[in-house]
Amino acid sequence: MARPNKPRTTNRYSAEFKLNAVKLSQIDGVQVEDVAEALGTRPFMLSRWRKEVRDGVIRACAAVVHRVSAHPKRSDPVVHRSRTHFGVLG
């Protein structure tokens, strides 16, 4: 059976988006699959970004790294919304 001729779409994500996604996936009690679904990406991509962050492939300026520090601020709208979505707002 022939596959339909659909154009492939390729999303490009900024380093800031990837770092935020990785940080959200590292919250205790949150699964990679849930973060990926909430952000509209695939779990495989998020797992790859996690590896790239560990290996130092994905880097960002100091301001971005500060935003995704171990204790994200409630004032960060992406982190606040996601932490609320996953029920880990503390």
BELTA-V609140 format. One record per residue. N is the residue number from 1. PHI is phi in whole degrees, -180 to 180 (* if undefined). OMEGA is omega in radians with two decimals (NA if undefined). Layout:
N_PHI_OMEGA ; N_PHI_OMEGA
This chain:
1_*_-3.12 ; 2_-77_3.09 ; 3_-82_3.10 ; 4_-64_-3.12 ; 5_-86_3.09 ; 6_-101_3.07 ; 7_-69_3.10 ; 8_-75_3.08 ; 9_-108_3.11 ; 10_-124_3.09 ; 11_-91_3.05 ; 12_-112_-3.10 ; 13_-112_3.12 ; 14_-74_3.10 ; 15_-62_3.12 ; 16_-63_3.12 ; 17_-61_-3.13 ; 18_-62_3.13 ; 19_-64_3.09 ; 20_-63_3.13 ; 21_-62_3.13 ; 22_-62_-3.12 ; 23_-62_3.12 ; 24_-63_-3.13 ; 25_-73_-3.14 ; 26_-95_3.10 ; 27_-70_3.13 ; 28_-56_3.07 ; 29_85_-3.13 ; 30_-108_-3.12 ; 31_-96_3.13 ; 32_-56_-3.12 ; 33_-60_-3.13 ; 34_-68_3.12 ; 35_-65_-3.14 ; 36_-59_3.13 ; 37_-64_-3.13 ; 38_-65_-3.11 ; 39_-93_3.10 ; 40_77_3.10 ; 41_-129_-3.13 ; 42_-94_3.09 ; 43_-56_3.13 ; 44_-60_-3.13 ; 45_-64_-3.14 ; 46_-64_3.09 ; 47_-64_3.10 ; 48_-65_3.10 ; 49_-63_3.11 ; 50_-60_3.10 ; 51_-65_-3.13 ; 52_-65_3.07 ; 53_-67_3.11 ; 54_-58_-3.10 ; 55_-83_3.13 ; 56_81_3.13 ; 57_-73_3.09 ; 58_-93_3.12 ; 59_-132_3.11 ; 60_-147_3.12 ; 61_-67_-3.07 ; 62_-59_-3.12 ; 63_-64_-3.14 ; 64_-70_3.13 ; 65_-60_3.09 ; 66_-62_-3.12 ; 67_-63_-3.12 ; 68_-109_3.14 ; 69_-68_-3.07 ; 70_-62_-3.14 ; 71_-123_-3.10 ; 72_-62_-3.13 ; 73_-82_3.07 ; 74_-65_-3.11 ; 75_-74_3.09 ; 76_-77_-3.02 ; 77_-62_-3.13 ; 78_-68_-3.12 ; 79_-67_-3.12 ; 80_-62_-3.12 ; 81_-63_-3.11 ; 82_-70_3.12 ; 83_-65_3.08 ; 84_-66_-3.14 ; 85_-60_-3.10 ; 86_-89_3.07 ; 87_70_-3.13 ; 88_-119_3.14 ; 89_-70_-3.06 ; 90_-129_NA
